[in-house]
Amino acid sequence: MDATILVMSMASEATANLIRRDATAVWHPFTQQSLWVADEPIVVDRADGMYFWDTDGNRYLDGVSSLWVNVHGHNHPTINQAIIDQLGRLDHTTFLGLTHEPGIELAEKLLATAPKGLTRVFYAGDGASAVEAAIKMAYQAQAQSGQNRPYFAHFAEGYHGDTLGAVSVGGIDLFHETYRPILLETRMVSSPGVLEPGQRRLNRAAAVLTELGELLERQGKQICAIVLEPLVQAAGGMLTHDVSFVKGVRALCDEYGVLMICDEVATGVGRTGRMWAVDHAEVTPDLMTCGKGLTAGYLPMSAVMTTEPVYEAFLGAGSTGRTFFHGHSYTANPLCAAAAIANLDLMETDQTVANAAAIGEQLSKELTPLVTQDRVKEIRQIGTMTGIEVESVGDRTGFAICQAARAKGVWIRPLADVVILMPPLAMTPTDVSTLTSAVIESIEEVLA
Ligand SMILES: Cc1ncc(COP(=O)(O)O)c(C=O)c1O
């Protein structure tokens, strides 16, 4: 039967009509459009707390925080009110040549949470645009300190967003290989999270640090910065590595005068059970990006935090060329900043990071039955960030598991055959158990 007809037969006429209009006018991100209608898209109508509803009234638990962004749940009265209040006062003005209280206050609050030594905030829009700003900033800081260092080092299986600079420092072939001919020339090192047979994470960290050390020994004077996702290569499949790796990269950066860029777009704002993943390693990067959860999953806003020495490399008299010529129309948008301030305040009053750590412990306990499942290859987890890698049992196994969970009222999205769980940080133990039992049942059903 024609896929369109099949979906139409399951959905109400109103929903079928929306899907028809969508399929006619819209192109979705990371989506094979030829499968889109056959995969029976959910048309979301509204969301509240940990759940969202489709246009036919079916309810789904948001098991991946609406793609790793949501913090306190949807439709949160405090964040709603903060945006409404801001809307009545100042919608938007440029941050080029002007400033405003929400932009100032957010920078202060963000720095108060950041590792010691990060003293400046530069705002951007999405995660990728923060990475883009960070790599340009690092290059220019080095150049203006008299260092000609044209290359970035980065890691296989890394992911930093979809703009060309961010793709240049990525390492996921499926996403990035197509664009290699139009990317920056970089130096890619093995993934710290992909283990050789029999290898343990600690040994892997040491081996990749040796490889990185050898690269720096050969070409250290030409490397501007090392870009990494600290502790978890998220889009690579929740590939986790040992904290010694993050510490080791810091030490090598110091030895060779290379800047350390930690991309905390996915790991930051509490996801790993600490405010920042680098906190686990007690490391301060030279530049650190954040995004996703910054506005609690409400609005697009990201930032680069950096140190006084990096900032000072841009200071000069009058109209010298030392200025950072970089920015966006919506830099520091006050509505986004208001949402982010409310988010950080709530995180403090509700002890959200501690809750995230507790969710992590609950997930690890409740997923234990999967450890002995023959076809579950590995469960990787740090805090709320969880990847369950399964054996392929046909076309799109990960997707089939997520579809099975969907039939149980739980929404999750895989990365190939890695089933991803990343609940909002404020999820209650009851909802976490709903999530884990649906996921376990779905995995058992599909792998049986
Ligand atoms: C580590 C990391 N950096 C950057 C990005 C890109 O963020 P955005 O999708 O907001 O551009 C992502 C997105 O998943 C990410 O995981």
The ligand as a Gaussian input file, in Angstrom:
#p B3LYP/6-31G(d) Opt

LIG

0 1
 C       28.821000      18.596000      21.124000
 C       27.927000      19.333000      20.180000
 N       28.364000      20.500000      19.651000
 C       27.624000      21.216000      18.809000
 C       26.367000      20.779000      18.448000
 C       25.561000      21.584000      17.485000
 O       24.525000      22.242000      18.143000
 P       23.303000      22.844000      17.303000
 O       22.543000      21.660000      16.788000
 O       22.541000      23.629000      18.308000
 O       23.899000      23.666000      16.219000
 C       25.864000      19.585000      18.964000
 C       24.537000      19.106000      18.581000
 O       24.137000      17.993000      18.853000
 C       26.675000      18.831000      19.849000
 O       26.260000      17.667000      20.349000

